[in-house]
């Protein structure tokens, strides 16, 4: 067991970070280099032919997801792992209109739990921002790149991937290809004896399944380690006899409690949902995302998803994509399934998501920066006055949609700590301040 | 040693096939399923959620490059290995004009060493063609897809990658950024004590270096095994103490004989050239290919290259790309560096390549289907009446450029055997017959 762990740990770390499961451990760490100090260009990662040993980022020894290497890795996932493309096709590019507003930099807000005001511009480095895009009334009013990212680059979306998996599921539900009230076992018989078997599709979509699932990193037998070993795309170590791949792993999960009562953020729900939508549609998550969204939204670039050793896309955290393309996802959500004059899916899809999930079940999870919110079809719904909702991924990834302000914000980031609770204090109020600024400006 | 080999073999096989080094071993095999029988869609590789065990293609056990799995793998390299993109950028797409000619299917030719004539159409399945494109006077006159490929897909270019590495080198030479007469050691001091140190850049470009290099697969200490282990993108097995990556491996090669006398096709020359052009340009091969060619030729898709464990692109065989984009490479070579009305590099570059290399040195290598030819800057020059030349990769990959007929043919294929000598008999005369047909038609 010990040797298996030693062999697999670096890969595990990657998968864990992608899926947000390293939140607790990362939070234990101390102080970090600031954004300028940890800029991957300044640190010279992977430069030179060959890069000198102290500038190499590779598996397995160097733990490519550790900070500050993380700040390079988030733009280079495919160079470290096998991936499957999310294709835009070879249709003509569709460009955004620009109406840049230099006044946004000076917008001020007070961080949650803080007293001293901060400017929008200051928040970007505080949050280790790699890319930030603000769309207002469909036009780009703000767009900046830092760290490893540029306008032609791609960045790990981390758990924002879940929201796309959830969106695809909701599309299939609204179109009648997937019954959200069905028991999972009726769609995936292989999951009959697992915790998922007795859950409904909707409970999986909203992460209210009751799973016997431990993320205690100090316990080498915790479920999270089994999950990570199963999901690794690398060949399994000699002697490994556990499940291979997401689908085999999901069958091993046991139930603990009653489904539908409590929201519990577990990436395995997204992988189960990926399986469900694949069975329902006959396409894997990457293929379905390509066919339904990416190839029809005027995407500028292909995206890609990491895969397990059997080629299964990581529906819970594997997507990397360009920032403006994530902006197009935000516009689709903002505008009820329409973008660039095309309707991609029925408006009912976003209506259901924006209505939110079970707020009582959500409250049980105790998210301090998201009080009063809910989780619906793998989107975070704030239930605030603007009807805002978001895709969120560890280390600061977000698509923040504010319908009242006709605004979408995309942030790619590489904050040293995984957990968004740390990042929310200087991002959520900043988003609200920009929304207020734009609404006031346009009056 | 034995256990290291067992652990690494499947990956090695992949790298070997990509680089064409499995030619000899594959030739030992017997009869194969024909093109229709081995069609990867018919065989159902990687279909289902999950694919049943007998339909899985993965590392390490199943040897993803073995025939007939090979026929799926050639379109899915990135799903099995880490890769680096060759970016097209986000510039507008440039489409080809079409002037399809259904008469081409009926063009007949006599296979080399054969007696019975064959039609062009018949040759496609005989050669396990995955995609075939004929450009004449800059327009598409023929375009078909089979097997794993379609018009939005990508296919392994195998050793055609070498020709792009050679093209980039020739561009740097003509532009004065690289001295083809310089000793390699003056550009890469790390290679001073290796076989390459005393060779000139030109000798590396033309593969006339004299290397003490064994490809005897029955000898577990043959150089080819060391090369493959070094190049594997997977974490090195416990206990491995050899070189890690292309750059470290190249330093271990020893000289045997006098440089410049004999052409000997060794992939390591391309990797050495990749290193040379990276040092000279400050960009790795994938980056340089993006910057100088891919982002400026109106490419429809990004390409990508496999990488070693340190992120070094495989300059000798790692490229995957769309077929029409390979057609653009052919047009650039045909039209002296111009495409879609843009000049990408000086005409002198293609003039030098098309003039060919040392025919006497080439004759020593004994290529029966290429008698009278030569190898220049990693392009195969036929020295025939049409001034034809080609990029070639194992299993039937080619960009065939015929200046007299103003024609470019691109073929992607997954012929069961690696060696092109087997494929040439039903492809080279077919290309010549189509050239004659088009010239006669246009008279």
Interface residues (C-beta under 8 A of the other chain):
Chain A: X7 X10 X46 X49 X50 X51 X56 X57 X58 X59 X60 X61 X76 X78 X79 X80 X81 X82 X83 X84 X85 X87 X89 X90 X92 X93 X151 X152 X234 X235 X238 X245 X247 X248 X275 X278 X279 X284 X300 X301 X302 X304 X307 X309 X310 X311 X312
Chain B: X7 X10 X46 X49 X50 X51 X56 X57 X58 X59 X60 X61 X76 X78 X79 X80 X81 X82 X83 X84 X85 X87 X89 X90 X92 X93 X151 X152 X234 X235 X238 X245 X247 X248 X275 X278 X279 X284 X300 X301 X302 X304 X307 X309 X310 X311 X312
